[in-house]
Amino acid sequence: MKRTLKSIGAIIIMGIMLTCAYLVGTAHTGDTMAEKWKDNYVDMRTVTEFTAVGDGLYLYCNDGSGYYWEL
C-alpha cells in the first residue's frame, strides 16, 4: 500500500514538473522597444555581418540595410 501511494505521488509530481516546464518553454515576451529607440538606434539582433576597417565598422542587417560606425 505504501509503495502504491509513493508511486502515485511520484507520478503526480512528475506531471506537475512537466506542466511547469511546458508553460515556461512556451512563454514569450513581446518586443518592448519604444518607437523613439527604433528611430535612433540599430537593433543589434538584426545584424548579420560586420566588416572592421581602419577607423570604423560596417554593420550589415538582415533587411539589406547597412550602417557605418566611426570610432
CHARMM-style PDB file with segment names, atoms N, HN, CA, C and O in Angstrom:
ATOM      1  N   MET     1       0.820  -1.195   0.000  1.00  0.00      PROA
ATOM      2  CA  MET     1       0.000   0.000   0.000  1.00  0.00      PROA
ATOM      3  C   MET     1       0.866   1.262   0.000  1.00  0.00      PROA
ATOM      4  O   MET     1       0.595   2.208  -0.739  1.00  0.00      PROA
ATOM      5  N   LYS     2       1.914   1.267   0.838  1.00  0.00      PROA
ATOM      6  HN  LYS     2       2.134   0.499   1.439  1.00  0.00      PROA
ATOM      7  CA  LYS     2       2.777   2.441   0.899  1.00  0.00      PROA
ATOM      8  C   LYS     2       3.501   2.648  -0.428  1.00  0.00      PROA
ATOM      9  O   LYS     2       3.714   3.776  -0.875  1.00  0.00      PROA
ATOM     10  N   ARG     3       3.873   1.529  -1.044  1.00  0.00      PROA
ATOM     11  HN  ARG     3       3.701   0.613  -0.681  1.00  0.00      PROA
ATOM     12  CA  ARG     3       4.587   1.618  -2.313  1.00  0.00      PROA
ATOM     13  C   ARG     3       3.676   2.196  -3.399  1.00  0.00      PROA
ATOM     14  O   ARG     3       4.140   2.956  -4.250  1.00  0.00      PROA
ATOM     15  N   THR     4       2.407   1.853  -3.382  1.00  0.00      PROA
ATOM     16  HN  THR     4       2.029   1.236  -2.691  1.00  0.00      PROA
ATOM     17  CA  THR     4       1.450   2.367  -4.359  1.00  0.00      PROA
ATOM     18  C   THR     4       1.265   3.867  -4.186  1.00  0.00      PROA
ATOM     19  O   THR     4       1.253   4.610  -5.168  1.00  0.00      PROA
ATOM     20  N   LEU     5       1.121   4.316  -2.937  1.00  0.00      PROA
ATOM     21  HN  LEU     5       1.131   3.712  -2.140  1.00  0.00      PROA
ATOM     22  CA  LEU     5       0.971   5.746  -2.682  1.00  0.00      PROA
ATOM     23  C   LEU     5       2.227   6.510  -3.086  1.00  0.00      PROA
ATOM     24  O   LEU     5       2.142   7.619  -3.614  1.00  0.00      PROA
ATOM     25  N   LYS     6       3.383   5.918  -2.841  1.00  0.00      PROA
ATOM     26  HN  LYS     6       3.452   5.017  -2.413  1.00  0.00      PROA
ATOM     27  CA  LYS     6       4.639   6.552  -3.213  1.00  0.00      PROA
ATOM     28  C   LYS     6       4.740   6.680  -4.738  1.00  0.00      PROA
ATOM     29  O   LYS     6       5.193   7.706  -5.244  1.00  0.00      PROA
ATOM     30  N   SER     7       4.325   5.657  -5.457  1.00  0.00      PROA
ATOM     31  HN  SER     7       3.956   4.824  -5.046  1.00  0.00      PROA
ATOM     32  CA  SER     7       4.351   5.683  -6.925  1.00  0.00      PROA
ATOM     33  C   SER     7       3.379   6.720  -7.470  1.00  0.00      PROA
ATOM     34  O   SER     7       3.708   7.455  -8.401  1.00  0.00      PROA
ATOM     35  N   ILE     8       2.192   6.778  -6.898  1.00  0.00      PROA
ATOM     36  HN  ILE     8       1.925   6.180  -6.142  1.00  0.00      PROA
ATOM     37  CA  ILE     8       1.198   7.762  -7.331  1.00  0.00      PROA
ATOM     38  C   ILE     8       1.708   9.175  -7.064  1.00  0.00      PROA
ATOM     39  O   ILE     8       1.545  10.060  -7.904  1.00  0.00      PROA
ATOM     40  N   GLY     9       2.316   9.391  -5.915  1.00  0.00      PROA
ATOM     41  HN  GLY     9       2.448   8.672  -5.232  1.00  0.00      PROA
ATOM     42  CA  GLY     9       2.881  10.700  -5.593  1.00  0.00      PROA
ATOM     43  C   GLY     9       3.978  11.099  -6.565  1.00  0.00      PROA
ATOM     44  O   GLY     9       4.044  12.251  -6.993  1.00  0.00      PROA
ATOM     45  N   ALA    10       4.843  10.149  -6.917  1.00  0.00      PROA
ATOM     46  HN  ALA    10       4.790   9.213  -6.570  1.00  0.00      PROA
ATOM     47  CA  ALA    10       5.919  10.434  -7.870  1.00  0.00      PROA
ATOM     48  C   ALA    10       5.354  10.775  -9.240  1.00  0.00      PROA
ATOM     49  O   ALA    10       5.862  11.673  -9.912  1.00  0.00      PROA
ATOM     50  N   ILE    11       4.316  10.075  -9.660  1.00  0.00      PROA
ATOM     51  HN  ILE    11       3.903   9.346  -9.114  1.00  0.00      PROA
ATOM     52  CA  ILE    11       3.690  10.353 -10.956  1.00  0.00      PROA
ATOM     53  C   ILE    11       3.054  11.738 -10.959  1.00  0.00      PROA
ATOM     54  O   ILE    11       3.162  12.467 -11.945  1.00  0.00      PROA
ATOM     55  N   ILE    12       2.394  12.105  -9.867  1.00  0.00      PROA
ATOM     56  HN  ILE    12       2.306  11.512  -9.066  1.00  0.00      PROA
ATOM     57  CA  ILE    12       1.771  13.427  -9.770  1.00  0.00      PROA
ATOM     58  C   ILE    12       2.837  14.521  -9.809  1.00  0.00      PROA
ATOM     59  O   ILE    12       2.671  15.523 -10.505  1.00  0.00      PROA
ATOM     60  N   ILE    13       3.919  14.337  -9.074  1.00  0.00      PROA
ATOM     61  HN  ILE    13       4.053  13.523  -8.509  1.00  0.00      PROA
ATOM     62  CA  ILE    13       4.998  15.331  -9.062  1.00  0.00      PROA
ATOM     63  C   ILE    13       5.621  15.463 -10.449  1.00  0.00      PROA
ATOM     64  O   ILE    13       5.903  16.575 -10.896  1.00  0.00      PROA
ATOM     65  N   MET    14       5.839  14.343 -11.133  1.00  0.00      PROA
ATOM     66  HN  MET    14       5.610  13.439 -10.770  1.00  0.00      PROA
ATOM     67  CA  MET    14       6.403  14.397 -12.481  1.00  0.00      PROA
ATOM     68  C   MET    14       5.452  15.105 -13.443  1.00  0.00      PROA
ATOM     69  O   MET    14       5.897  15.837 -14.327  1.00  0.00      PROA
ATOM     70  N   GLY    15       4.161  14.895 -13.280  1.00  0.00      PROA
ATOM     71  HN  GLY    15       3.799  14.301 -12.562  1.00  0.00      PROA
ATOM     72  CA  GLY    15       3.183  15.582 -14.118  1.00  0.00      PROA
ATOM     73  C   GLY    15       3.201  17.080 -13.896  1.00  0.00      PROA
ATOM     74  O   GLY    15       3.125  17.857 -14.847  1.00  0.00      PROA
ATOM     75  N   ILE    16       3.303  17.487 -12.638  1.00  0.00      PROA
ATOM     76  HN  ILE    16       3.365  16.856 -11.864  1.00  0.00      PROA
ATOM     77  CA  ILE    16       3.379  18.915 -12.319  1.00  0.00      PROA
ATOM     78  C   ILE    16       4.648  19.516 -12.904  1.00  0.00      PROA
ATOM     79  O   ILE    16       4.616  20.613 -13.462  1.00  0.00      PROA
ATOM     80  N   MET    17       5.768  18.805 -12.780  1.00  0.00      PROA
ATOM     81  HN  MET    17       5.794  17.914 -12.327  1.00  0.00      PROA
ATOM     82  CA  MET    17       7.032  19.306 -13.323  1.00  0.00      PROA
ATOM     83  C   MET    17       6.969  19.428 -14.846  1.00  0.00      PROA
ATOM     84  O   MET    17       7.457  20.412 -15.403  1.00  0.00      PROA
ATOM     85  N   LEU    18       6.380  18.452 -15.520  1.00  0.00      PROA
ATOM     86  HN  LEU    18       5.984  17.653 -15.067  1.00  0.00      PROA
ATOM     87  CA  LEU    18       6.245  18.525 -16.974  1.00  0.00      PROA
ATOM     88  C   LEU    18       5.353  19.689 -17.393  1.00  0.00      PROA
ATOM     89  O   LEU    18       5.650  20.382 -18.366  1.00  0.00      PROA
ATOM     90  N   THR    19       4.263  19.903 -16.662  1.00  0.00      PROA
ATOM     91  HN  THR    19       4.022  19.340 -15.872  1.00  0.00      PROA
ATOM     92  CA  THR    19       3.373  21.017 -16.969  1.00  0.00      PROA
ATOM     93  C   THR    19       4.086  22.348 -16.787  1.00  0.00      PROA
ATOM     94  O   THR    19       3.962  23.234 -17.632  1.00  0.00      PROA
ATOM     95  N   CYS    20       4.829  22.502 -15.702  1.00  0.00      PROA
ATOM     96  HN  CYS    20       4.930  21.782 -15.016  1.00  0.00      PROA
ATOM     97  CA  CYS    20       5.575  23.744 -15.460  1.00  0.00      PROA
ATOM     98  C   CYS    20       6.641  23.960 -16.532  1.00  0.00      PROA
ATOM     99  O   CYS    20       6.822  25.082 -17.004  1.00  0.00      PROA
ATOM    100  N   ALA    21       7.343  22.902 -16.917  1.00  0.00      PROA
ATOM    101  HN  ALA    21       7.196  21.990 -16.533  1.00  0.00      PROA
ATOM    102  CA  ALA    21       8.369  23.024 -17.959  1.00  0.00      PROA
ATOM    103  C   ALA    21       7.745  23.442 -19.283  1.00  0.00      PROA
ATOM    104  O   ALA    21       8.318  24.253 -20.010  1.00  0.00      PROA
ATOM    105  N   TYR    22       6.587  22.900 -19.600  1.00  0.00      PROA
ATOM    106  HN  TYR    22       6.122  22.241 -19.009  1.00  0.00      PROA
ATOM    107  CA  TYR    22       5.894  23.278 -20.829  1.00  0.00      PROA
ATOM    108  C   TYR    22       5.495  24.750 -20.791  1.00  0.00      PROA
ATOM    109  O   TYR    22       5.704  25.474 -21.764  1.00  0.00      PROA
ATOM    110  N   LEU    23       4.925  25.193 -19.682  1.00  0.00      PROA
ATOM    111  HN  LEU    23       4.755  24.604 -18.892  1.00  0.00      PROA
ATOM    112  CA  LEU    23       4.481  26.581 -19.576  1.00  0.00      PROA
ATOM    113  C   LEU    23       5.653  27.551 -19.637  1.00  0.00      PROA
ATOM    114  O   LEU    23       5.545  28.608 -20.259  1.00  0.00      PROA
ATOM    115  N   VAL    24       6.764  27.212 -19.006  1.00  0.00      PROA
ATOM    116  HN  VAL    24       6.852  26.354 -18.501  1.00  0.00      PROA
ATOM    117  CA  VAL    24       7.949  28.075 -19.060  1.00  0.00      PROA
ATOM    118  C   VAL    24       8.509  28.101 -20.479  1.00  0.00      PROA
ATOM    119  O   VAL    24       8.941  29.154 -20.949  1.00  0.00      PROA
ATOM    120  N   GLY    25       8.508  26.976 -21.158  1.00  0.00      PROA
ATOM    121  HN  GLY    25       8.157  26.121 -20.776  1.00  0.00      PROA
ATOM    122  CA  GLY    25       9.055  26.899 -22.505  1.00  0.00      PROA
ATOM    123  C   GLY    25       8.229  27.621 -23.544  1.00  0.00      PROA
ATOM    124  O   GLY    25       8.769  28.047 -24.565  1.00  0.00      PROA
ATOM    125  N   THR    26       6.941  27.773 -23.316  1.00  0.00      PROA
ATOM    126  HN  THR    26       6.503  27.427 -22.486  1.00  0.00      PROA
ATOM    127  CA  THR    26       6.082  28.426 -24.303  1.00  0.00      PROA
ATOM    128  C   THR    26       5.826  29.892 -23.993  1.00  0.00      PROA
ATOM    129  O   THR    26       5.162  30.573 -24.774  1.00  0.00      PROA
ATOM    130  N   ALA    27       6.329  30.389 -22.889  1.00  0.00      PROA
ATOM    131  HN  ALA    27       6.868  29.835 -22.254  1.00  0.00      PROA
ATOM    132  CA  ALA    27       6.133  31.793 -22.545  1.00  0.00      PROA
ATOM    133  C   ALA    27       7.046  32.650 -23.421  1.00  0.00      PROA
ATOM    134  O   ALA    27       8.256  32.429 -23.465  1.00  0.00      PROA
ATOM    135  N   HSD    28       6.472  33.614 -24.106  1.00  0.00      PROA
ATOM    136  HN  HSD    28       5.488  33.793 -24.070  1.00  0.00      PROA
ATOM    137  CA  HSD    28       7.235  34.506 -24.971  1.00  0.00      PROA
ATOM    138  C   HSD    28       6.975  35.939 -24.535  1.00  0.00      PROA
ATOM    139  O   HSD    28       5.867  36.291 -24.131  1.00  0.00      PROA
ATOM    140  N   THR    29       8.008  36.752 -24.625  1.00  0.00      PROA
ATOM    141  HN  THR    29       8.908  36.466 -24.954  1.00  0.00      PROA
ATOM    142  CA  THR    29       7.848  38.162 -24.317  1.00  0.00      PROA
ATOM    143  C   THR    29       7.699  38.932 -25.612  1.00  0.00      PROA
ATOM    144  O   THR    29       8.225  38.524 -26.648  1.00  0.00      PROA
ATOM    145  N   GLY    30       6.998  40.022 -25.559  1.00  0.00      PROA
ATOM    146  HN  GLY    30       6.570  40.353 -24.718  1.00  0.00      PROA
ATOM    147  CA  GLY    30       6.819  40.861 -26.735  1.00  0.00      PROA
ATOM    148  C   GLY    30       7.994  41.802 -26.915  1.00  0.00      PROA
ATOM    149  O   GLY    30       8.841  41.936 -26.032  1.00  0.00      PROA
ATOM    150  N   ASP    31       8.036  42.441 -28.050  1.00  0.00      PROA
ATOM    151  HN  ASP    31       7.347  42.332 -28.767  1.00  0.00      PROA
ATOM    152  CA  ASP    31       9.084  43.415 -28.322  1.00  0.00      PROA
ATOM    153  C   ASP    31       8.726  44.694 -27.581  1.00  0.00      PROA
ATOM    154  O   ASP    31       7.740  45.350 -27.918  1.00  0.00      PROA
ATOM    155  N   THR    32       9.502  45.049 -26.591  1.00  0.00      PROA
ATOM    156  HN  THR    32      10.303  44.516 -26.317  1.00  0.00      PROA
ATOM    157  CA  THR    32       9.189  46.195 -25.746  1.00  0.00      PROA
ATOM    158  C   THR    32       9.992  47.431 -26.124  1.00  0.00      PROA
ATOM    159  O   THR    32      10.050  48.387 -25.351  1.00  0.00      PROA
ATOM    160  N   MET    33      10.611  47.429 -27.296  1.00  0.00      PROA
ATOM    161  HN  MET    33      10.564  46.652 -27.925  1.00  0.00      PROA
ATOM    162  CA  MET    33      11.416  48.568 -27.715  1.00  0.00      PROA
ATOM    163  C   MET    33      10.493  49.732 -28.091  1.00  0.00      PROA
ATOM    164  O   MET    33       9.591  49.572 -28.913  1.00  0.00      PROA
ATOM    165  N   ALA    34      10.718  50.883 -27.496  1.00  0.00      PROA
ATOM    166  HN  ALA    34      11.451  51.013 -26.828  1.00  0.00      PROA
ATOM    167  CA  ALA    34       9.887  52.053 -27.753  1.00  0.00      PROA
ATOM    168  C   ALA    34      10.184  52.611 -29.143  1.00  0.00      PROA
ATOM    169  O   ALA    34      11.242  52.351 -29.717  1.00  0.00      PROA
ATOM    170  N   GLU    35       9.239  53.379 -29.673  1.00  0.00      PROA
ATOM    171  HN  GLU    35       8.380  53.591 -29.208  1.00  0.00      PROA
ATOM    172  CA  GLU    35       9.400  53.947 -31.015  1.00  0.00      PROA
ATOM    173  C   GLU    35      10.597  54.890 -31.104  1.00  0.00      PROA
ATOM    174  O   GLU    35      11.287  54.907 -32.123  1.00  0.00      PROA
ATOM    175  N   LYS    36      10.856  55.676 -30.059  1.00  0.00      PROA
ATOM    176  HN  LYS    36      10.295  55.663 -29.232  1.00  0.00      PROA
ATOM    177  CA  LYS    36      11.992  56.601 -30.123  1.00  0.00      PROA
ATOM    178  C   LYS    36      13.309  55.842 -30.213  1.00  0.00      PROA
ATOM    179  O   LYS    36      14.261  56.333 -30.819  1.00  0.00      PROA
ATOM    180  N   TRP    37      13.378  54.669 -29.629  1.00  0.00      PROA
ATOM    181  HN  TRP    37      12.604  54.270 -29.137  1.00  0.00      PROA
ATOM    182  CA  TRP    37      14.592  53.861 -29.716  1.00  0.00      PROA
ATOM    183  C   TRP    37      14.741  53.267 -31.105  1.00  0.00      PROA
ATOM    184  O   TRP    37      15.858  53.164 -31.611  1.00  0.00      PROA
ATOM    185  N   LYS    38      13.641  52.874 -31.731  1.00  0.00      PROA
ATOM    186  HN  LYS    38      12.734  52.958 -31.320  1.00  0.00      PROA
ATOM    187  CA  LYS    38      13.699  52.277 -33.068  1.00  0.00      PROA
ATOM    188  C   LYS    38      14.225  53.264 -34.097  1.00  0.00      PROA
ATOM    189  O   LYS    38      14.901  52.867 -35.046  1.00  0.00      PROA
ATOM    190  N   ASP    39      13.923  54.547 -33.922  1.00  0.00      PROA
ATOM    191  HN  ASP    39      13.374  54.870 -33.151  1.00  0.00      PROA
ATOM    192  CA  ASP    39      14.356  55.556 -34.886  1.00  0.00      PROA
ATOM    193  C   ASP    39      15.804  55.987 -34.680  1.00  0.00      PROA
ATOM    194  O   ASP    39      16.432  56.466 -35.624  1.00  0.00      PROA
ATOM    195  N   ASN    40      16.347  55.834 -33.492  1.00  0.00      PROA
ATOM    196  HN  ASN    40      15.837  55.444 -32.725  1.00  0.00      PROA
ATOM    197  CA  ASN    40      17.667  56.377 -33.187  1.00  0.00      PROA
ATOM    198  C   ASN    40      18.758  55.343 -32.992  1.00  0.00      PROA
ATOM    199  O   ASN    40      19.936  55.702 -32.975  1.00  0.00      PROA
ATOM    200  N   TYR    41      18.415  54.084 -32.847  1.00  0.00      PROA
ATOM    201  HN  TYR    41      17.459  53.793 -32.862  1.00  0.00      PROA
ATOM    202  CA  TYR    41      19.409  53.061 -32.541  1.00  0.00      PROA
ATOM    203  C   TYR    41      19.276  51.875 -33.483  1.00  0.00      PROA
ATOM    204  O   TYR    41      18.195  51.595 -34.002  1.00  0.00      PROA
ATOM    205  N   VAL    42      20.386  51.182 -33.695  1.00  0.00      PROA
ATOM    206  HN  VAL    42      21.264  51.409 -33.273  1.00  0.00      PROA
ATOM    207  CA  VAL    42      20.392  49.986 -34.533  1.00  0.00      PROA
ATOM    208  C   VAL    42      20.037  48.789 -33.657  1.00  0.00      PROA
ATOM    209  O   VAL    42      20.614  48.602 -32.586  1.00  0.00      PROA
ATOM    210  N   ASP    43      19.098  47.992 -34.112  1.00  0.00      PROA
ATOM    211  HN  ASP    43      18.629  48.144 -34.982  1.00  0.00      PROA
ATOM    212  CA  ASP    43      18.730  46.769 -33.399  1.00  0.00      PROA
ATOM    213  C   ASP    43      19.787  45.717 -33.710  1.00  0.00      PROA
ATOM    214  O   ASP    43      19.821  45.175 -34.815  1.00  0.00      PROA
ATOM    215  N   MET    44      20.641  45.431 -32.750  1.00  0.00      PROA
ATOM    216  HN  MET    44      20.614  45.871 -31.853  1.00  0.00      PROA
ATOM    217  CA  MET    44      21.766  44.519 -32.974  1.00  0.00      PROA
ATOM    218  C   MET    44      21.314  43.082 -33.191  1.00  0.00      PROA
ATOM    219  O   MET    44      22.109  42.244 -33.617  1.00  0.00      PROA
ATOM    220  N   ARG    45      20.051  42.784 -32.904  1.00  0.00      PROA
ATOM    221  HN  ARG    45      19.406  43.464 -32.558  1.00  0.00      PROA
ATOM    222  CA  ARG    45      19.543  41.437 -33.174  1.00  0.00      PROA
ATOM    223  C   ARG    45      19.404  41.186 -34.667  1.00  0.00      PROA
ATOM    224  O   ARG    45      19.346  40.035 -35.098  1.00  0.00      PROA
ATOM    225  N   THR    46      19.348  42.263 -35.472  1.00  0.00      PROA
ATOM    226  HN  THR    46      19.395  43.199 -35.123  1.00  0.00      PROA
ATOM    227  CA  THR    46      19.179  42.110 -36.915  1.00  0.00      PROA
ATOM    228  C   THR    46      20.498  42.138 -37.671  1.00  0.00      PROA
ATOM    229  O   THR    46      20.506  41.923 -38.883  1.00  0.00      PROA
ATOM    230  N   VAL    47      21.607  42.396 -36.999  1.00  0.00      PROA
ATOM    231  HN  VAL    47      21.601  42.571 -36.015  1.00  0.00      PROA
ATOM    232  CA  VAL    47      22.913  42.454 -37.667  1.00  0.00      PROA
ATOM    233  C   VAL    47      23.352  41.039 -38.021  1.00  0.00      PROA
ATOM    234  O   VAL    47      23.398  40.153 -37.167  1.00  0.00      PROA
ATOM    235  N   THR    48      23.676  40.845 -39.309  1.00  0.00      PROA
ATOM    236  HN  THR    48      23.638  41.565 -40.002  1.00  0.00      PROA
ATOM    237  CA  THR    48      24.082  39.522 -39.779  1.00  0.00      PROA
ATOM    238  C   THR    48      25.564  39.443 -40.078  1.00  0.00      PROA
ATOM    239  O   THR    48      26.138  38.353 -40.082  1.00  0.00      PROA
ATOM    240  N   GLU    49      26.194  40.583 -40.330  1.00  0.00      PROA
ATOM    241  HN  GLU    49      25.729  41.467 -40.326  1.00  0.00      PROA
ATOM    242  CA  GLU    49      27.601  40.571 -40.715  1.00  0.00      PROA
ATOM    243  C   GLU    49      28.213  41.918 -40.362  1.00  0.00      PROA
ATOM    244  O   GLU    49      27.501  42.915 -40.239  1.00  0.00      PROA
ATOM    245  N   PHE    50      29.525  41.949 -40.200  1.00  0.00      PROA
ATOM    246  HN  PHE    50      30.103  41.140 -40.300  1.00  0.00      PROA
ATOM    247  CA  PHE    50      30.218  43.207 -39.976  1.00  0.00      PROA
ATOM    248  C   PHE    50      31.580  43.147 -40.642  1.00  0.00      PROA
ATOM    249  O   PHE    50      32.138  42.072 -40.861  1.00  0.00      PROA
ATOM    250  N   THR    51      32.113  44.344 -40.964  1.00  0.00      PROA
ATOM    251  HN  THR    51      31.660  45.218 -40.786  1.00  0.00      PROA
ATOM    252  CA  THR    51      33.443  44.463 -41.539  1.00  0.00      PROA
ATOM    253  C   THR    51      34.173  45.557 -40.783  1.00  0.00      PROA
ATOM    254  O   THR    51      33.701  46.691 -40.709  1.00  0.00      PROA
ATOM    255  N   ALA    52      35.319  45.220 -40.225  1.00  0.00      PROA
ATOM    256  HN  ALA    52      35.703  44.299 -40.285  1.00  0.00      PROA
ATOM    257  CA  ALA    52      36.124  46.195 -39.497  1.00  0.00      PROA
ATOM    258  C   ALA    52      37.110  46.829 -40.464  1.00  0.00      PROA
ATOM    259  O   ALA    52      37.826  46.128 -41.179  1.00  0.00      PROA
ATOM    260  N   VAL    53      37.146  48.157 -40.486  1.00  0.00      PROA
ATOM    261  HN  VAL    53      36.565  48.726 -39.906  1.00  0.00      PROA
ATOM    262  CA  VAL    53      38.107  48.905 -41.294  1.00  0.00      PROA
ATOM    263  C   VAL    53      38.969  49.722 -40.351  1.00  0.00      PROA
ATOM    264  O   VAL    53      38.771  49.679 -39.137  1.00  0.00      PROA
ATOM    265  N   GLY    54      39.913  50.460 -40.887  1.00  0.00      PROA
ATOM    266  HN  GLY    54      40.073  50.495 -41.874  1.00  0.00      PROA
ATOM    267  CA  GLY    54      40.888  51.176 -40.072  1.00  0.00      PROA
ATOM    268  C   GLY    54      40.303  52.034 -38.968  1.00  0.00      PROA
ATOM    269  O   GLY    54      40.759  51.956 -37.827  1.00  0.00      PROA
ATOM    270  N   ASP    55      39.316  52.842 -39.272  1.00  0.00      PROA
ATOM    271  HN  ASP    55      38.945  52.906 -40.199  1.00  0.00      PROA
ATOM    272  CA  ASP    55      38.789  53.769 -38.267  1.00  0.00      PROA
ATOM    273  C   ASP    55      37.288  53.612 -38.049  1.00  0.00      PROA
ATOM    274  O   ASP    55      36.641  54.545 -37.573  1.00  0.00      PROA
ATOM    275  N   GLY    56      36.725  52.467 -38.381  1.00  0.00      PROA
ATOM    276  HN  GLY    56      37.251  51.709 -38.767  1.00  0.00      PROA
ATOM    277  CA  GLY    56      35.293  52.293 -38.194  1.00  0.00      PROA
ATOM    278  C   GLY    56      34.847  50.858 -38.371  1.00  0.00      PROA
ATOM    279  O   GLY    56      35.652  49.928 -38.431  1.00  0.00      PROA
ATOM    280  N   LEU    57      33.535  50.713 -38.451  1.00  0.00      PROA
ATOM    281  HN  LEU    57      32.881  51.468 -38.401  1.00  0.00      PROA
ATOM    282  CA  LEU    57      32.925  49.392 -38.526  1.00  0.00      PROA
ATOM    283  C   LEU    57      31.690  49.478 -39.414  1.00  0.00      PROA
ATOM    284  O   LEU    57      30.840  50.346 -39.219  1.00  0.00      PROA
ATOM    285  N   TYR    58      31.594  48.585 -40.382  1.00  0.00      PROA
ATOM    286  HN  TYR    58      32.285  47.880 -40.540  1.00  0.00      PROA
ATOM    287  CA  TYR    58      30.404  48.476 -41.209  1.00  0.00      PROA
ATOM    288  C   TYR    58      29.521  47.372 -40.641  1.00  0.00      PROA
ATOM    289  O   TYR    58      29.978  46.252 -40.416  1.00  0.00      PROA
ATOM    290  N   LEU    59      28.254  47.698 -40.410  1.00  0.00      PROA
ATOM    291  HN  LEU    59      27.882  48.608 -40.593  1.00  0.00      PROA
ATOM    292  CA  LEU    59      27.284  46.722 -39.917  1.00  0.00      PROA
ATOM    293  C   LEU    59      26.264  46.445 -41.013  1.00  0.00      PROA
ATOM    294  O   LEU    59      25.710  47.378 -41.594  1.00  0.00      PROA
ATOM    295  N   TYR    60      26.015  45.183 -41.297  1.00  0.00      PROA
ATOM    296  HN  TYR    60      26.466  44.426 -40.825  1.00  0.00      PROA
ATOM    297  CA  TYR    60      25.054  44.786 -42.318  1.00  0.00      PROA
ATOM    298  C   TYR    60      23.893  44.063 -41.648  1.00  0.00      PROA
ATOM    299  O   TYR    60      24.094  43.139 -40.860  1.00  0.00      PROA
ATOM    300  N   CYS    61      22.667  44.498 -41.972  1.00  0.00      PROA
ATOM    301  HN  CYS    61      22.503  45.248 -42.612  1.00  0.00      PROA
ATOM    302  CA  CYS    61      21.467  43.936 -41.349  1.00  0.00      PROA
ATOM    303  C   CYS    61      20.786  42.947 -42.280  1.00  0.00      PROA
ATOM    304  O   CYS    61      21.074  42.893 -43.476  1.00  0.00      PROA
ATOM    305  N   ASN    62      19.870  42.160 -41.703  1.00  0.00      PROA
ATOM    306  HN  ASN    62      19.636  42.204 -40.731  1.00  0.00      PROA
ATOM    307  CA  ASN    62      19.198  41.125 -42.488  1.00  0.00      PROA
ATOM    308  C   ASN    62      18.185  41.684 -43.478  1.00  0.00      PROA
ATOM    309  O   ASN    62      17.742  40.949 -44.360  1.00  0.00      PROA
ATOM    310  N   ASP    63      17.802  42.949 -43.371  1.00  0.00      PROA
ATOM    311  HN  ASP    63      18.162  43.547 -42.655  1.00  0.00      PROA
ATOM    312  CA  ASP    63      16.874  43.543 -44.335  1.00  0.00      PROA
ATOM    313  C   ASP    63      17.590  44.225 -45.493  1.00  0.00      PROA
ATOM    314  O   ASP    63      16.946  44.860 -46.328  1.00  0.00      PROA
ATOM    315  N   GLY    64      18.923  44.101 -45.555  1.00  0.00      PROA
ATOM    316  HN  GLY    64      19.446  43.585 -44.877  1.00  0.00      PROA
ATOM    317  CA  GLY    64      19.695  44.677 -46.651  1.00  0.00      PROA
ATOM    318  C   GLY    64      20.286  46.038 -46.347  1.00  0.00      PROA
ATOM    319  O   GLY    64      21.105  46.535 -47.121  1.00  0.00      PROA
ATOM    320  N   SER    65      19.900  46.646 -45.256  1.00  0.00      PROA
ATOM    321  HN  SER    65      19.235  46.243 -44.627  1.00  0.00      PROA
ATOM    322  CA  SER    65      20.451  47.953 -44.908  1.00  0.00      PROA
ATOM    323  C   SER    65      21.827  47.779 -44.271  1.00  0.00      PROA
ATOM    324  O   SER    65      22.174  46.702 -43.785  1.00  0.00      PROA
ATOM    325  N   GLY    66      22.588  48.848 -44.284  1.00  0.00      PROA
ATOM    326  HN  GLY    66      22.306  49.722 -44.679  1.00  0.00      PROA
ATOM    327  CA  GLY    66      23.915  48.813 -43.695  1.00  0.00      PROA
ATOM    328  C   GLY    66      24.212  50.124 -42.990  1.00  0.00      PROA
ATOM    329  O   GLY    66      23.645  51.163 -43.326  1.00  0.00      PROA
ATOM    330  N   TYR    67      25.086  50.070 -42.032  1.00  0.00      PROA
ATOM    331  HN  TYR    67      25.547  49.225 -41.759  1.00  0.00      PROA
ATOM    332  CA  TYR    67      25.445  51.250 -41.251  1.00  0.00      PROA
ATOM    333  C   TYR    67      26.952  51.311 -41.090  1.00  0.00      PROA
ATOM    334  O   TYR    67      27.625  50.283 -41.013  1.00  0.00      PROA
ATOM    335  N   TYR    68      27.475  52.535 -41.042  1.00  0.00      PROA
ATOM    336  HN  TYR    68      26.928  53.370 -41.105  1.00  0.00      PROA
ATOM    337  CA  TYR    68      28.895  52.739 -40.787  1.00  0.00      PROA
ATOM    338  C   TYR    68      29.033  53.381 -39.420  1.00  0.00      PROA
ATOM    339  O   TYR    68      28.407  54.406 -39.147  1.00  0.00      PROA
ATOM    340  N   TRP    69      29.833  52.797 -38.574  1.00  0.00      PROA
ATOM    341  HN  TRP    69      30.342  51.965 -38.796  1.00  0.00      PROA
ATOM    342  CA  TRP    69      30.057  53.306 -37.226  1.00  0.00      PROA
ATOM    343  C   TRP    69      31.505  53.743 -37.137  1.00  0.00      PROA
ATOM    344  O   TRP    69      32.419  52.921 -37.200  1.00  0.00      PROA
ATOM    345  N   GLU    70      31.710  55.063 -36.987  1.00  0.00      PROA
ATOM    346  HN  GLU    70      30.968  55.731 -36.935  1.00  0.00      PROA
ATOM    347  CA  GLU    70      33.059  55.611 -36.915  1.00  0.00      PROA
ATOM    348  C   GLU    70      33.533  55.622 -35.469  1.00  0.00      PROA
ATOM    349  O   GLU    70      32.813  56.046 -34.565  1.00  0.00      PROA
ATOM    350  N   LEU    71      34.740  55.154 -35.275  1.00  0.00      PROA
ATOM    351  HN  LEU    71      35.324  54.810 -36.010  1.00  0.00      PROA
ATOM    352  CA  LEU    71      35.296  55.089 -33.922  1.00  0.00      PROA
ATOM    353  C   LEU    71      36.012  56.349 -33.549  1.00  0.00      PROA
ATOM    354  OT1 LEU    71      36.537  56.455 -32.440  1.00  0.00      PROA
TER     355      LEU     71
END
